[in-house]
Amino acid sequence: MQMNLKSRLAQLDKRRPQMDQEQRQAMIASIQQWLDELAVRAQTDREARLYLEAIRGMLDRGKRTAPGGQADR
């Protein structure tokens, strides 16, 4: 049986050890850097652009479904 991405992420989140604020900020910065690099590639690479659009769509949906309309940050 194939698990959807949301279910898999929830499962992994339950298993992940608690992270302190410094680690969390470092992870967020790393992800932001990766997204920035992907955005640059997306200017000339169609597949990168489609991937970036899909990621942004998932993030936007997450913001709309989070309590209070705010994504957990």
VENJOLIN-V761710 format. One record per residue. RES is the residue in three letters. NEAR is the number of other ideal C-beta (glycine too) atoms within 8 Angstrom. D_FIRST is the distance of its C-alpha to the first C-alpha in whole Angstrom. Layout:
BEGIN
RES,NEAR,D_FIRST ; RES,NEAR,D_FIRST
END
This chain:
BEGIN
MET,2,0 ; GLN,3,4 ; MET,6,6 ; ASN,6,10 ; LEU,5,13 ; LYS,6,15 ; SER,8,12 ; ARG,9,12 ; LEU,8,16 ; ALA,8,17 ; GLN,9,15 ; LEU,8,17 ; ASP,7,20 ; LYS,6,20 ; ARG,5,20 ; ARG,7,23 ; PRO,3,26 ; GLN,4,29 ; MET,7,31 ; ASP,6,34 ; GLN,5,36 ; GLU,6,37 ; GLN,8,34 ; ARG,9,32 ; GLN,8,35 ; ALA,8,34 ; MET,9,31 ; ILE,9,31 ; ALA,8,34 ; SER,8,32 ; ILE,8,29 ; GLN,8,32 ; GLN,8,34 ; TRP,8,31 ; LEU,10,31 ; ASP,8,34 ; GLU,8,34 ; LEU,12,31 ; ALA,9,34 ; VAL,7,36 ; ARG,9,34 ; ALA,11,33 ; GLN,7,37 ; THR,4,37 ; ASP,8,33 ; ARG,5,31 ; GLU,6,28 ; ALA,10,29 ; ARG,10,30 ; LEU,8,27 ; TYR,10,25 ; LEU,12,28 ; GLU,8,28 ; ALA,8,24 ; ILE,10,24 ; ARG,8,27 ; GLY,8,26 ; MET,8,23 ; LEU,9,26 ; ASP,8,28 ; ARG,8,25 ; GLY,9,25 ; LYS,10,29 ; ARG,7,29 ; THR,5,26 ; ALA,10,28 ; PRO,4,30 ; GLY,4,34 ; GLY,6,32 ; GLN,8,32 ; ALA,7,29 ; ASP,4,29 ; ARG,4,32
END
